[in-house]
Amino acid sequence: MYDELLRFFTLQAEPSPAIFFSGENTDLVKTLCARLKLEYLDNPDAQAQYALIDLRARIASIKTLEQWKALRTEIFTLCKNLFNNHQERRFITVIAQNMFIDGKYEPLAWDISYVIATIFSLKDEKISCLGESSLYEKVSPKNAGNENFYLLNFRKDENSQNSDELVPYSFRGRKAKFAEATPQWFILKPQRRNADEILHPAKYPEDLIDMYVSAYTKEGQNVYDPMSGTGSTQVGSLKLRRNAYGTELSDFFGEIARKRSKEVITPQQESLFAENNDCEVRIEIGDARDFRKFNFPKQHYLITSPPYWDMLNMKGAENQAKRIESGLRTNYSENLKDMGNINDYNEFLNSVTALYFEIAELLHAKAKLTIVVKNIKKKGINFPFAWDLCRILQEKFILLPENFWLQDDISIAPFGYGNTWVSNTFHQYCLQFQLP
């Protein structure tokens, strides 16, 4: 891994490029630098083309939150020194992991990213997932792992703040009785979408629903999705003999969801099914924020994927062009109530989190929630949507370890490297929460 990072982030055109390293494996990095003809630096006051800070060993030794706060102060000071001498438009990579401290899940990697993003510009996060893996049609222990860490990439550029103020720790870990029921990471190749499903510009697969609903509910229990789309949650839940409920703002997609769900309950070709499905399904067409008027029963589990801000309204993307050429929709709707049409990021974030706070009253005590999201890159700026969701939702919900849905059929190389940095995102967060 070190070798790949050093090769990728240094320009060999310069004579003996200098790199700064901080971490446990100094001898290894020195050996790699000699092999790659790089100048090794351990002094943050010297000018470097690239900086690599590996915090994994130090984080693993943390026993209290106060120890972490001391370390984050140290890293803030280190990055301030690095910034003053770092070459313009060059990168710094920080390797870190989230972990439990005193029985509470603390997202330390996200927190250190917030800290360093007040100095350098946050450009990208990559996930290193350890364990055997290969491409399977469905998730299974053979292609799932239970260990991961973050590679956080920052750059000194025109968007860098170089703030002198250390941001406070903004997460709120709380203890919960939690047994890992789902893999920390998995590779999932969705099945080919049918004609109705492909009409939706951002659909997740029933295989994903199968894994989480099986893990967190029992037959006959209730599953809810406040943003149902074409009904992936309902179809997947019904096939597992769970009751399925939801809301969908778009009457166009809501009717598709109802049609697909009805086909599970009363299939046209009943002879193909071994037994009738007597589970209840109800998808109401309307604003999820009006859920109270639909009189849903108490729910045992919620799984959903909110809009990824207004990214579907961005013009010029390759996928947009393909959908336009095929006569397909490129956004969820033109409805002004649609959160995917909010332009301001903070307004969008507050709208999404406010919805989840309200919906909490619909859930049984100790109910679990899974929210499928990505961090968002827009106009050269990285918006850590997944992390921001967790930071705010911890006011009401207990944060549990995140899972990663990996897509290994997407190139991880950045576009336009050397002039700009537009990295592919090939993982989605499956954020896990529990009501107290």
N, C-alpha and C positions, 0 to 999 in steps of 0.2 A: 504493500500500500504506500509506504513512504516513497519508494522508488517511483511509482506512478505519479504521485503528487509532485515530486521534485522535477520530473521530466516535463510534466504538463504545464506547470506554472512558471518555468524559467525560460528565458529567451537565450539560447546559446549563441546568438549573434553577438552578444556583448562579451567582452573578454572576462573570463572567470567571474560569472554572476555570483553575487553574494546572497546567501540565505541565512535567516535567523531561525534557530530552533530552540524550543523549550519543552522538555519532557524527560521521561525516564530512559529512553533509548539513545543516549548521546553517542555511544560508540558505534552503533549501527548507522546512525545518520552521518557521522563523520566518515565512515567507510564508503557510504553511498555518495557523499559529496566528492570524495577523492576520485571515485570511479567516474562520476559525471563531470568532473572538472569544475566543481562549484566551490566557492569559498565558504567555509563554515563559520558562522558567527554565533556567539552566545552573549553578545553585548547589544542590548536594544538601542544603544545610542549611536551605533554605527549604521551607515546607510545600507539597506538591503533591498534586493529586488523581490524577494518573497519571504514570508514568515510562516512558520509552522509551529503551532502550539498544541501539544498533546496533553490533555488534562485527565485522561482516563484513570491513570494510577492514583493521582491525587484525589479525584472525586471518589474513587472506590474506598479510600481511607477515611472519608468523611463520616463522622458519627453523630454530629449535631448540626442543626441549622445555623448555629452561631459560627461553627467552623467553616461552613460554606460561605457565609457572609464575609468572613475574613479573607477567604480565597478569592471571592469575586472582587473585593477591593484591591487585592494584589494584582489581579489580571487587568483591572481597569487602569491602574497605574502603569503596568507594563505596556498596555496598548497605547496609552498616551505617549509614552516614550518612543514606541515604535512609529507612531504616526508622524512625529516630528522629523524623522529621518528616512521614512519609507519613500520609495520612488513613486511618482505619480502614476495612477492607473494600474498599479500593481496590487497583487492579492496577498491576503493573509488567510490561512486555514486554521480553524480551531476544532479539535476533536474532543467530543464530550459525550456524556450519556446521562439519561434520567435515571433516578434510583429511589428506593425507599429509604427514608431516614426516620428511625423510631416509629416504624409501622405506618408512616404517612408517605404517599407517593409525591415526590418533589421533582418537577420538571427542570432539572438543573441545566440541561443543555439549552432549553428554550430561554431560561433566565440569563445565561451568560451571553446568549445571542442578543437579547435586549440591551445588555450592558455594552457590548462592543459596538452595536449598531448606533450608539450615541457618539461614536468616534469615527469608525469606518462605515462605509455603506454596506448593508447586507445585500448580497447578490444572489445567494443560492444556498439551499441545504440539500445534502445527499445523505442517504442512509446506508450504512454498512451492515448487512445482515449475515450472520454467521450460521453455519450448518449446511447440510446437504440440501440441494434443491434441484428440481428439474421441472419442465413444463407438463402439467397435468390438466385435464379438462375440469377436474373438481379438486377442491382442497382436501388434502389428506395429510397424515403425519409424515409421509414420504417427501412432501414438498413444502413443509412448514418448519420454521425455526423458532428458537426461544431466546435469542440474544441479538442485540443490535446496538449501534451507537451512531452518533451524528458527525458528519463532516460539514462544518459551517464555513462558508466562503464569504469573505468580505473584501472590499477594495477601497483604496484611497482614490477618490475622484470628486467630481463637482457636487455630488450629493452627500458627501461626508460632512458630518456636523462638527466633529472634533470638540465635543462638549467637555466642559470642565466639571460637570455635575454628575455624580454617580447616581443612577436611578435606583430607587429602593426595590427590595425583593417584593414582587407583586403577586405571588401565588399563595395559596392557602391550603396546605396539605391537611387532610383529616383522616383519621384511622377508620378502617372499614374491614369487616370480615370478607375476605376476597380470596377465592380460589380460581386460579387461571383456567378458564374454560375454553379459550380460543387461542390459537397460535399468535405469537407476537408479530410474525410476518408470514406471508403466504403469497404464492404466485397463483393467479387465477386467470384462466383464459376463458372469457365469456363465450357462451354459445352464440351462434349467428342470430341476429335479431330478425323477427318476422316483419311483415309489411307495416303493421300497426305500430310496433315498437320503434321502428327506425324513424318514424315521424317525430319522435321526441329528440331534441338535440343533446340531451345529457342524461342518459339512462344508465342505472347500474343493474347488474345481472341478478337473476333469481338465485344463482349458485351462492352468491354472497349472503342473501337472505337465509338460504338453507343452513349455512354454517352458524350464523348468529342466533337465529330463532331456535334452532335445535339446542344450542348451548344454554340459552337463557330462559326458555319457556318449556312448558309441558303441554301435551295434547289437551285441547279444550280451553286453554288460556287465551287471553286477548292481546293482539299485537296492533300497534297504531303507527301510522305515518301521516304527519300533518301536511306533507307536500308530496302527494302520491304519484304525480306524473302519470305514466301509463299503467301503473298498478303493479310494479315489480314486488313491492312489499306484500301486497294483498295476495297475489298469485302464489308467491313463494310460501307464505304463511298457510294459506288454504291447503296447499299440497301436503303440508306437514300436519294437517288437521288442527290448526289453530284458528280461532275467530279473527277476522281481519277487518280493521276499521281505518278510515282515513278521510282527509279532505283534499280537494284539489281546486285551485282558483280558476283554472282554465276549463270551461265546459267542453272544449274540444278534446283535451287529454283526459278529462274526467270521464267522459263517455267511453273512451277507449279502455280506461281502467275498469269500468263497470262491465263492459263487454268481455274482457279477458277473464275477470273474476267469475262472472256467470258461467263461462265455459268450464271452469274447474268444478263449480257446484253442480251444474246441470249440463254436462257435455252433450253435444249433438250426436256423437257416436258412443252411446253409453256402453255398448258391447266391448269397447276397448278398455273399459275401466272395471276393476275387480269389485268395487263396492261404491255405493253412493257416498257423497261427502255432505254431511249434515251440519257442517260448521256455518256460522253466521258471517256474512260479509256486508259491510255498509260503507259506501264511499259517497260523501256529501260534496256537492259542487259549491264552493264558496271559499271565503277567506279563512285561513287556518286560525286567525286571531278571533274569529267568531265561533270557535268550537263549542262554547257553552250552549248555544241555541240548538245544537244538534243532539243534545242529551245522550252522548256516548256513555257506555258503561265504563267503570274503572278499568284501566289498562295495566297489564302485567309487564309490558315491554314496549319501548319505542325505538324504532330504527328509521332513519331518514337521511336525506342528503339535501341541504339547502342550496339555493342558487350560489354560484361562485361569483358574488357581486354582480356587476353588469358586464362581465367578460363576454357573454354571448352577443352583446350589442356592439362589441368592437369590430370595426370593419377591416377587411383585408386579410384575415387569417386564412390559411390554406384550407382548413376544414370548413370554414364559412363558405369559401368559394365553391367547394365541391357540393355542399348542400344546396346552395343557390342554383347551381347548374342542374341539379336533380329536381328542383322545384320543391325542396323541403324547407321547413321552418328553421331559422337560425337563432331564434330566441324563444323564451317560454310563452310570452304574450306581449301585447301592447298595453295591458291593464296598468293604470297608474298605481294600483295597490300591490302590484307584483314587486317583491323585494329585489328581483333581478333587474329592475329598471331604475333603482336608486343610484344616482351618480356619485354622491359623497360617501367615502369609505366608512367614516365614523357613524354616519346616519344609518348606513346599511348594517354595520356590525351591531349597533344598538337595537335595531329593529329585529334582527335574528335572535339575539340573546333575550330580548324582552318576550318574544314568542315562547321560547323554551321555558322561561321563568313562569309564565302564565300556565302553560300546559302541564306543569308539575302537579297542579291540583287534580288533573285527570288520572294520575298514576297512583298505583298502590304504593304503600311504604316499602322501601328497599328495592323498588323497581329499578331495572337497569335501562340505560339509554345508550344507543350507538349512533354517532353522527359521522357520516362519511364526507370528508372535505379535503381540499388542498390549500396550501399557501398559494398566493396569487402574485404573478408578475405582471405589472402594467406600466407601460411607457418607461421602462428602464428602472422601475422601483419595485422592490419586493415588499409585499404586504403579508405579514405572517398571520393570515386569517385563522388557520387551525389553532395556533398558539394563543391568539387573542381571544378566540372563543372560549378556550379552557380557562384563561386568566379571569374572564368575567363570570363564566358559569360556575366557577368554584364558590361563588357567594351562596349558592343554593344547593349545588350538587357536589358529591364526592368524586374527585378525579381518580380514575383507575388507569393502569398502564395502557398506553395506546397500542394499536395494532397497525400493521402496514400491509396494504394491498399493493403488491408489486406487479408492474407490467414490464416484462423482460423482452418485449418485442419492439421497444422504442430505443433509439440511439441516445446515449447519455452525453455525447459530444455537444459542446455549445455551438450555436450558429454564430458566424462572424467573428470568431475569436481572433484577437489581434487588433480589432477596431472597436468591438463592443462585446457584451456578454449577455447572451440570451440562451440560457441553459434549458434543456428539456427537463420537464418534471415527469418522472416515471414511477412515482409512488403516490398513493392516496392514503390519508390518515383515516383510520377507523377509530374515532375517539370514544372512549368508554367512560360512562358516568354511572353513579348510583344515587338514588335518593337516600337521605339519612334515615 
